[in-house]
Amino acid sequence: MSDFRLIYPMVAMAALSATVLVILFRSRVRAVKLGQVTSKYFRIYQGETEPEPAAKASRHFSNLFEAPTLFYAVCLAGLITHDSSLVMLVLGWLYVAARVAHAIVHLGPNRLRNRIRAYFGGWVMLVAMWAHLALHTLNLP
């Protein structure tokens, strides 16, 4: 059972993506209700400018399907190679924590310095996970 514990950080990342999707949906509905943009805009995303809260949520949601795909891949590779070690698990949770921090900053005050730190921290954890996996696979028969 312990070999599958990398599933939990992956579930947490999926939950973060779902949360950001809800925030995106609500921000778009709010923008239409407040008359900041018409619903027609969302048919082809042209002709108007999406309000900042909705644009930030949209960009952040898209971002969750960029670098995090490498996170899912390294977790799955860890599961396949039986590298669900404590190191991989801690790095996985630290990656999730960095992505949550990045979401809070980006969707909240959006202070660039803090956002960059969280984003970079996530990348450090991701690279460390891949390095650990590569070293682990060197020891496989």
N, C-alpha and C positions, 0 to 999 in steps of 0.2 A: 504493500500500500504506500509506503514512504517514497517509492520510486515515482509516484505520480504527483508529488507535492508542488511541482512547477506549474501545475494546472491552476493553482490558486492565484498567483500573480497575473496569469493570463485572464482569468475570470475577472479580476479587479480591473484590468485594462479594458476589457469589454464593457464592464459596468461604467467606467469613466466615459467611454465612447457613447454609450446609451444616455448618460447624464447630459453630455454636451449636446447630443441630438435633441433632447427635450428642451434644453436652454435655447438652442437654435430655433426650434419650432415656436416656442413661446415668444421669442424676440421678434420673429417675423409676424406672428399674429398681432402682437402689440403694435408693431409699426403700421400695419394695415388699419387697425382700429383707431390709431391716433392720426391717421391721414398722412403719415410721413412717406408712404409709398402705396401704390395701388396694388391690388392682387394681380392685376394684369402683368406687372413687372416680373412676377415669379414664373410666368409661362416660358420666357426665353431669356430672362435676366438682362434685358436691354431697355433703353428708353428712359430710365430713371436711375437714381442713385440710392442704393440700399443704405438705410441709417446705420451709424457706427456700431451700435450694439449687435445688430443682426449681422453686419459684415464681419465683425470680430468673431462671432460665434460660428459663422459659415467658414471662415478661414481656419479656425481652430479645429472644427470638425473634419475638414479636409486633411489637415495636418496629422490627425490621428490615424490616417490611412497611408502615411508616408513612412517615417522612421519606425513607428511601432510595428510595422510588418516585419522588420528585422528582429524585433523583440519576440514576436510570436514564433518566428522561424528558429531562433536560437533556443527558445524554450522547447519547442517540438524536437529539435535536434538533440537537446539534452535528454529528453524523455526516451528517444530512440536509442541513444548511446548509453543509456542508464547513468547519465550524469545529472542526477537530481541532488547533488551534494549540498551541504550547508552553504558553501561558497556561492554556488549558482542560485540557491534560494534567496540568500541575503542580497546578492546583486540584483536579482529579479525584483524583489520588494523595494529596493532602493531606486530602481528604474521607475517603478510604478509611483513611488513617492515623488520623484522628480517630475514626472508627467502630471501628477495631480497638482503639484506646486505651480508648474507652468500654466496649467489650465486656470487655476485660481488667479494668478497674476494677469494672464492674458485677457480673461473674461471680466476681470475686476478692474483694478486701478491701471493696469497695463503699463507699469513702470518698466521701461526697456531694460535697464540694468538688472533688475530682479528677474525679468523674463529670460534674459540671456543666460544668467547664472543657472536657472532651473533647467533650461534647454540643454546647456552645455553639460551640466551634471548628469542628465539623462544619457547623453551620448557617451560620457566617460563610463557609466555603468554598462551600457550596451557593448561598447568595445571590450570592456573587461570580461563580460560574459562570453563573447566570441573567442577571446584569447584563452579563457579558461577551458572552453569546449575544445579548442584546437589542441591544447596541451593534454587534455583528457584523452582525446582520440589517439594521440601518439602512443599511449599505454595500452591500447586495445590490442587483443591478439589478432 
